[in-house]
Amino acid sequence: MTLLLTNEDVEQVLDMPASVNALEPAYRDMVSGTAVSRRLSQTYLPGPLPDSSYCLKTVEGGSEALGVMAVRLTSDVLSGRYVGGKLRREKIAAAPGNRFLGLVLLFSLSTGELLAIMPDGIIQRLRVGASSALAAARLAREDATSLALIGAGNQAEAQVKGLACARVLEHVRVYSPTLEHRVEFANRMSRELGLRVDAVGSPAAALDGADIVATATNSGEPVLDVSLLRAGMHVTFIRESEGDAVTFQRADTLVVHSQQGEIDHYTPRGREDLAQLQRGRGYPWHNYPDLADLITGRTPGRTDDRQLTMFMNNLGIGIQFAALGAYVCREAREQGLGQEIPGDWFLESLQP
């Protein structure tokens, strides 16, 4: 039988601490050679709206220990919009009911059958925050208690929750270009996490006195002024475009999520513009240690309280969806969540 889950099912069994615990051994398996990830692939055609593109995005990974291979895919309509003078990428809720489509498919390594189908929404947010948490646990100062947050969306929420798993946070200052968004975010996070969360009017105000800095935006341009960074900070980015070469060069230690670096983009001939907002800057991430190296001790974490450390969460990798998908599938079955559908629906007697 194949287990069919909703985001509501996933949310019942998966939270940030569980995500952190599920991901850490998967990164270790990457180093030991018992796990694998393929880098992100994005394929484009013109979108249905002016200056939009359609993008099918896929990534996959699995591990022997988990016994699964996962495929994560999203079917997106993308567009660009200027907010606060900065160009940002936006996904358009073009599906019926103003919704999106993203799936995680989980396959058995022993039989090849489809074990589970689940939406990627909850997993997508948690896996980014959890990887930032794993990095911060090794790169942020032990006495770090204050967080500067640039961004007030879903990924920003995941960053706060993840970093709160890595350090005992006491104060968060959040800035985003839209006043009502940052105020609502601050009030909600204060209630949910029992933290002091203040909405502030500029990145400079957010970074003033911060121990940890987290950017979580859709911006296609850098969002930090390098002059605001100081010794002892730990800075985490969730997109390559949020920083620039000058900022990265300031780091005493820079760890990346994946050395695989660039996304594989595929566009029709002469339509490279369709991938404009998705393209990286060609920064040589392969020259830096990755999160798996940091977790396994192959590269040292923070060694001095005066160091300026950075984590570039530059690219999602398939092993994240395998680790969290396997955890969700196991817990959901134990709790009787979801709907069992015949696995025979997805099998065939003809050899593909």
C-alpha positions in Angstrom: 0.0 0.0 0.0 1.1 3.6 -0.7 0.5 6.1 2.0 -1.1 9.4 0.9 -0.6 12.3 3.3 -1.7 16.0 3.5 0.3 18.9 5.0 -2.0 18.6 8.0 -0.9 15.0 8.5 2.8 16.0 8.1 2.4 18.8 10.6 1.1 16.4 13.3 4.2 14.4 13.3 7.0 16.7 12.2 8.3 19.8 14.1 11.6 21.6 14.1 13.4 19.5 16.9 12.4 16.3 15.1 13.6 17.7 11.8 17.0 18.6 13.3 17.4 15.1 14.8 16.3 13.4 11.6 18.7 15.4 9.3 21.9 15.1 11.3 22.5 11.4 10.7 21.7 11.8 7.0 24.5 14.3 6.6 26.8 11.9 8.3 25.8 9.2 5.8 26.7 11.6 3.0 30.3 11.6 4.2 30.5 7.9 4.9 29.4 7.1 1.3 26.1 5.5 2.2 23.8 8.3 1.0 23.5 10.3 -2.2 22.0 13.5 -3.5 21.5 14.8 -7.0 21.8 18.6 -7.5 18.7 20.7 -8.2 17.3 20.7 -11.8 14.9 23.3 -13.1 13.2 23.2 -16.5 11.4 26.3 -17.9 8.8 27.4 -20.5 7.1 30.7 -20.8 4.5 31.3 -18.1 0.8 32.2 -18.4 1.2 35.8 -17.1 3.3 38.7 -18.5 7.0 38.4 -17.6 6.4 35.0 -15.9 7.9 31.6 -16.4 6.7 28.0 -15.7 9.3 25.9 -13.9 9.4 22.2 -13.0 11.9 21.8 -10.3 13.2 18.4 -9.1 15.8 17.1 -6.7 16.4 13.6 -5.3 18.4 11.7 -2.8 18.4 8.7 -0.5 20.4 6.6 1.9 21.0 2.9 2.7 20.2 3.5 6.4 16.8 5.0 5.6 16.0 2.4 3.0 14.4 5.0 0.7 15.0 7.2 -2.3 13.1 10.5 -2.4 12.1 12.7 -5.3 11.0 16.3 -4.4 9.3 18.2 -7.3 7.5 21.5 -7.6 5.4 22.7 -10.5 5.6 26.5 -10.3 4.6 29.7 -12.0 7.2 32.3 -11.3 7.4 36.1 -11.6 9.5 39.0 -10.4 8.4 42.0 -8.4 10.1 45.0 -6.9 9.6 45.4 -3.1 11.4 48.1 -1.2 13.5 48.8 -4.3 14.8 45.3 -4.5 13.8 42.7 -7.2 12.4 39.5 -5.6 11.2 36.2 -7.0 7.7 35.2 -6.3 5.7 32.1 -6.8 2.2 32.7 -8.2 -0.6 30.7 -6.6 -2.0 29.8 -10.1 -3.5 26.4 -9.3 -7.3 26.2 -8.6 -8.1 27.7 -5.2 -5.0 30.0 -5.3 -2.8 27.1 -4.4 0.6 25.6 -5.3 1.9 22.1 -6.2 4.9 20.5 -4.5 5.3 16.8 -3.7 7.7 14.4 -2.1 7.6 10.9 -3.5 9.2 8.2 -1.3 10.4 4.9 -2.9 11.6 1.6 -1.4 15.2 0.7 -2.1 14.4 -3.0 -1.7 11.4 -3.3 -4.0 11.3 -0.1 -6.0 7.7 0.5 -5.1 6.2 3.9 -4.2 5.9 4.0 -0.4 4.3 7.4 0.2 3.1 10.6 -1.5 3.1 13.8 0.6 3.1 17.6 -0.1 6.4 19.3 0.4 5.1 22.5 2.1 5.8 21.7 5.8 8.9 19.7 5.0 10.3 22.4 2.7 10.2 25.0 5.5 11.5 22.8 8.3 14.4 21.3 6.3 15.9 24.8 5.6 15.5 25.9 9.2 16.9 22.6 10.5 20.0 22.8 8.3 20.7 26.4 9.6 20.3 25.1 13.1 22.8 22.3 12.6 25.3 24.8 11.2 24.7 27.4 14.0 25.2 24.7 16.7 28.8 24.5 15.5 29.5 28.0 14.3 27.6 30.5 16.6 29.1 31.5 19.9 28.0 29.4 22.8 26.7 32.6 24.6 24.8 33.9 21.6 21.3 35.0 22.7 20.2 37.7 20.2 19.1 37.3 16.6 18.8 39.7 13.8 16.3 38.5 11.2 15.9 40.0 7.7 12.6 38.7 6.3 9.2 38.0 7.7 7.8 35.2 5.6 7.5 31.4 6.1 11.2 30.8 5.7 12.0 33.5 8.3 9.7 31.7 10.7 11.6 28.5 10.1 14.9 30.3 10.7 13.8 31.6 14.1 12.5 28.1 15.2 15.6 26.4 13.9 18.1 28.8 15.5 16.2 28.6 18.8 17.0 24.8 18.7 20.7 25.7 18.4 21.1 28.5 21.0 19.0 29.9 23.9 17.6 32.9 22.2 16.4 35.8 24.3 15.8 38.6 21.8 14.9 38.8 18.1 14.8 41.9 16.0 13.1 41.5 12.6 13.1 43.7 9.6 11.2 43.3 6.3 10.3 46.0 3.8 6.6 45.9 4.6 5.7 47.3 8.0 2.5 45.3 8.6 4.3 42.1 7.7 7.1 42.5 10.1 4.8 43.7 12.9 2.5 40.7 12.5 5.4 38.4 12.3 6.9 39.8 15.5 3.7 39.5 17.4 3.0 36.0 16.3 6.5 34.7 17.0 6.5 36.3 20.4 3.3 34.4 21.3 4.4 31.1 19.8 8.0 31.0 21.1 7.8 33.0 24.3 10.6 35.3 23.0 10.9 39.0 22.9 10.5 39.7 19.1 10.6 43.3 18.0 9.8 44.7 14.6 12.4 47.3 13.6 12.6 49.9 10.7 15.9 49.0 9.1 18.5 46.2 8.7 20.9 48.4 10.7 18.5 48.4 13.6 18.1 44.7 13.4 21.8 44.0 13.4 22.7 46.4 16.2 24.1 44.2 19.0 23.1 40.9 17.4 25.0 37.7 18.0 23.4 35.8 15.1 22.1 37.2 11.8 19.7 35.3 9.5 18.5 36.4 6.1 15.3 34.7 4.8 14.1 36.6 1.8 13.1 36.3 -1.9 15.4 39.1 -2.8 17.4 38.8 -6.0 19.9 41.3 -4.7 22.1 41.5 -1.5 20.2 42.4 1.6 23.1 43.1 4.1 25.5 46.0 4.3 28.9 44.5 5.0 29.8 47.4 7.2 27.2 46.2 9.7 28.9 42.9 10.3 31.3 42.6 13.3 33.6 40.2 14.9 31.9 37.3 16.8 28.7 37.3 14.7 27.4 34.2 13.0 25.5 34.9 9.7 23.3 32.5 7.8 21.9 33.1 4.3 19.2 30.9 2.7 19.8 32.2 -0.9 23.1 33.0 -2.7 21.7 36.3 -3.9 21.2 37.6 -0.4 25.0 38.2 -0.1 27.8 39.2 -2.3 31.5 38.4 -2.8 32.6 41.3 -0.5 30.4 40.0 2.3 31.5 36.4 1.9 35.2 37.4 1.9 34.7 39.0 5.3 34.1 35.6 6.9 36.8 33.9 8.9 34.9 30.7 8.4 32.4 30.1 5.6 30.5 26.8 5.4 28.1 26.0 2.5 25.2 23.7 2.5 26.3 22.0 -0.7 29.5 22.1 -2.8 27.4 21.1 -5.8 26.8 24.9 -6.3 24.9 25.8 -9.4 21.4 24.7 -10.3 21.0 22.9 -13.6 18.8 25.2 -15.7 17.1 24.2 -18.9 15.3 26.7 -21.1 14.2 26.8 -24.7 16.7 28.1 -27.1 17.1 31.9 -26.9 14.9 32.1 -23.7 17.5 32.1 -21.0 15.6 35.1 -19.6 13.0 32.7 -18.2 15.6 31.6 -15.5 16.8 35.1 -14.8 15.6 35.2 -11.2 16.7 31.7 -10.4 20.3 31.8 -11.6 23.2 31.8 -9.2 26.2 34.1 -9.5 28.7 31.4 -10.3 30.4 31.7 -6.9 32.9 28.9 -6.3 31.1 27.0 -3.6 33.0 23.9 -4.3 36.1 25.6 -2.7 34.3 25.7 0.7 33.6 23.0 3.3 30.0 21.9 3.4 27.6 21.2 6.2 28.3 17.4 6.1 32.0 18.2 6.6 31.1 20.5 9.6 28.8 17.9 11.2 31.3 15.1 11.0 34.3 17.2 12.2 36.1 17.1 8.9 36.2 20.9 9.0 36.3 22.7 12.4 33.5 24.9 13.6 34.1 28.1 15.6 37.4 28.1 17.3 37.5 31.7 18.6 34.7 34.0 20.0 36.1 36.8 17.8 35.5 34.9 14.5 32.9 36.1 12.0 31.3 32.9 10.8 28.9 32.3 7.9 26.6 29.6 6.7 25.5 29.8 3.1 22.4 27.6 2.8 22.9 27.8 -1.0 21.1 24.8 -2.4 18.5 22.3 -1.3 19.6 18.7 -1.6 17.6 15.5 -2.0 18.8 13.8 1.2 16.8 16.3 3.2 13.6 15.1 1.7 14.6 11.5 2.1 15.4 11.9 5.7 12.3 14.0 6.7 10.0 12.0 4.3 11.1 8.7 5.8 10.5 10.1 9.3 7.1 11.4 8.4 6.1 8.1 6.7 7.1 6.0 9.7 5.4 8.3 12.3 2.3 8.7 10.3 1.8 4.9 9.9 2.3 4.4 13.6 -0.3 7.1 14.4 -2.8 5.9 11.7 -2.6 9.2 9.8 -3.2 9.6 6.0 -4.9 7.4 3.5 -3.7 4.0 2.3 -4.2 3.6 -1.5 -3.3 0.5 -3.5 0.3 0.4 -4.5 -0.7 -1.6 -7.5 -2.0 1.6 -9.1 1.6 2.7 -9.7 3.1 -0.7 -10.8 3.2 -2.2 -14.2 4.1 -5.6 -15.7 5.9 -4.1 -18.7 9.5 -3.3 -18.2 10.0 0.5 -18.4 
